[in-house]
Amino acid sequence: MTYSVLALVFLGLAVVGAVTATFAARRRPDLRAVGIALAALLLLTAVFDTIMIGVGFFTYADAHLLGARIGLAPIEDFAYPLAGVLLLPAIWTLLRTRRSRAAERKVAP
């Protein structure tokens, strides 16, 4: 199995989870905040993966990579922060919605 296949499976599951949570909550996360978080995580991934690969903390088998890199970080590594940025705000929105509905039920006469 290549790193890209693993990353796509992980990313696909995150997309399905994010879409499901967003529809269940009937509201979407703040897209501006999601975009800022995505930019920050992609930048941090590029910087710190490059550092960690450069000092030899870990390596990748070139036969399992697509070949594209940002710094020393293979492009496949950027699927994980993208998945996190998709899934976590959707789950947070879902949990906030459920908490709000539960609070409304307690207050209602």
Backbone hydrogen bonds, N-H to C=O, Kabsch-Sander energy under -0.5 kcal/mol:
donor,donor_aa,acceptor,acceptor_aa,energy
3,Y,64,H,-1.7
4,S,64,H,-0.7
6,L,2,T,-1.9
7,A,3,Y,-2.6
8,L,4,S,-2.5
9,V,5,V,-2.3
10,F,6,L,-2.3
11,L,7,A,-2.8
12,G,8,L,-2.7
13,L,9,V,-2.3
14,A,10,F,-1.9
15,V,11,L,-2.4
16,V,12,G,-2.4
17,G,13,L,-2.5
18,A,14,A,-2.7
19,V,15,V,-2.7
20,T,16,V,-2.4
21,A,17,G,-2.6
22,T,18,A,-2.4
23,F,19,V,-2.4
24,A,20,T,-2.3
25,A,21,A,-2.1
26,R,22,T,-1.1
27,R,22,T,-1.0
31,L,29,P,-0.6
34,V,30,D,-2.1
35,G,31,L,-2.3
36,I,32,R,-2.2
37,A,33,A,-2.5
38,L,34,V,-2.5
39,A,35,G,-2.4
40,A,36,I,-2.3
41,L,37,A,-2.7
42,L,38,L,-2.6
43,L,39,A,-2.1
44,L,40,A,-2.7
45,T,41,L,-2.5
46,A,42,L,-2.3
47,V,43,L,-2.5
48,F,44,L,-2.8
49,D,45,T,-2.2
50,T,46,A,-1.4
51,I,47,V,-2.1
52,M,48,F,-2.8
53,I,49,D,-2.7
54,G,50,T,-2.4
55,V,51,I,-2.1
56,G,53,I,-0.7
57,F,52,M,-2.4
58,F,52,M,-0.7
62,D,60,Y,-0.6
64,H,61,A,-2.0
65,L,62,D,-1.3
70,I,73,A,-2.8
71,G,69,R,-0.5
73,A,70,I,-1.7
75,I,68,A,-2.4
77,D,74,P,-1.8
78,F,75,I,-1.5
79,A,76,E,-1.5
80,Y,77,D,-0.6
82,L,78,F,-1.2
83,A,79,A,-2.5
84,G,80,Y,-2.3
85,V,81,P,-2.4
86,L,82,L,-1.7
87,L,83,A,-2.7
88,L,84,G,-2.3
90,A,86,L,-0.7
91,I,87,L,-2.3
92,W,88,L,-2.6
93,T,89,P,-2.5
94,L,90,A,-2.2
95,L,91,I,-2.8
96,R,92,W,-2.5
97,T,93,T,-2.3
98,R,94,L,-2.3
99,R,95,L,-2.4
100,S,96,R,-2.4
101,R,97,T,-2.4
102,A,98,R,-2.3
103,A,99,R,-2.2
104,E,100,S,-2.2
105,R,101,R,-1.8
106,K,102,A,-1.5
107,V,103,A,-1.7
108,A,104,E,-2.1
